[in-house]
Amino acid sequence: MLKYHSLRDKVFSLKNLYAAFKHVKKNKGKAGLDRVSIKQFESNLDVNIMSIHQELKTAIYNPAPVLRVYIPKGRHDKRPLGIPIVKDRIVQQAFRQIIEPIFEKGFSDNSFGFRPDRCCHDAIKRLEQYKQERVYQRP
């Protein structure tokens, strides 16, 4: 088993932060509480990435509160959704890019929640497969 001593410097590396921004941009998304869009953030990208880099490196980074919005769910209900500011989405993605490859391989193949390339429909298919297998295995 691999042993990891410190991943901190890998998270705030400029290469990782730029890759995280690219991923956040690809996902699109609305502006958070600070009303800064991805396009606005990108207009001063080098300065913004350096700012994140310094905040993470010096351990002064603090995430901002999320913008709470309600999106329709069904005909009459709404569900709450929190929208982080672009900067925080980049930091979250930067952490994810470093720790996900390390921990992902240790998860059970039967785990589907918040996993890359998996969704609830995959979990339902897996349950249906198990159900079919059990039907055929009965004496």
N, C-alpha and C positions, 0 to 999 in steps of 0.2 A: 504494500500500500504506500502511496506517495505521502510525503509529509510536507505540509506547507507552513513555513515559518511566518511570513508576512506577505500579505497580498495588498496591503495599503498602497504601496508605491505603484503597483500595477493598476489599481483603480484610477489614480489621478494622473497617470501618464498621459501626455498630450495625444499620443496616438490613439489611446483608448477613448479619451474624451471626444476627439473628432469623430471617431467611429460611432460613438454613442449619439452624437448630434445627427449624424447621417441617418441612423436608425429612427430617431425621434422625428426627423423631417419626413422620412418615408411614411411614417404612421399618421402624419398630419396632426389633426387635433386643434382644439381651440385654445385661446389664451386663458391663462389662469387669473388669479386675483390682481396681478400687476398689469393686466391687459396687454402684455407683450406677446405678440404673435411669433410664430416660428420665423416668418419672413423678417420681422423687425429684429429678432435676435440674430438672425443670419447676417443682417446688414452690417453688423459690427462683430462678426463671428470671432475673429482672432482675439480681440480684447475680452469678449465674453468668456471664451474658453480659457484664456489665461487667468481670468478672475476666478473661475471655478477651480482651476488647477491650484492656485495659491490658497484659496479657502480650504480645500481638502488637504493640501500639503501641510498647512499650518494648523489644521484642526479647528478652524473657526467657522466652518460651514454650518449653517442652520437652515433647515428647510422652511419654506414659507407655508402659511395655512393654505388649504385647498379651497377652490371655489366650489360651492355646493350648488348643483343644478338638479332639476328633476326632469326625468325623461319618461315618456309614455310607456306604460306596461299594460298591455291588454286594452280594453275599450275605455275603462274609467280610471284605472289605477296609474300611479306614477311611482318610479323608483328613484332614490337619490343616487347621484353620481358626483364624485369628487374630482375636480380637474386641477392637477398641480400646475405650477408655473413651468415654463419651458426649461428653465435652469434646473429645477428639481427633477424633471423627467429625464434630463441628460444625466444627472448624477445617479438616478435609479438605474438607468440603462447601463451606465458605466460599471456599477457594482454587479449588475446581472451578467454582463459579458465576462466578468472575471470569475464569479463564483458558480454560475450555472454549469459550465463544463466540468467543474470539480465534483459537484454534488449530484448532478443529473444521473450519472451512471450508477449511483448507489441506490436509486429509488426502485421500488418494486415495479415490475412490468404491468402490474394491475393498478397502478396509481395514475390518475388522469387529471387531477385538479391542478391548474396553473402550470402545466407542463408544455414544453415546446412541441408543436405539431400534434397536440392532442386536445380533444374537446369532449363535452358531455355525450355527444353522439357516439364517439368511440367507446366510451364506457358502457353505453347501452348495448352497442353491438357485442362487446365482450361478454356482458351478462347473458345476452341471447345465445351466444356460442356455448357458454357454460351450461345453460339450461338445456340446450340441444344435446350436449355431451352426456349430461346426467340422464336424460330420457333414454338414450341409447344404451347406457350402462346398466340400467335396471334389470334384475333377473326375471 
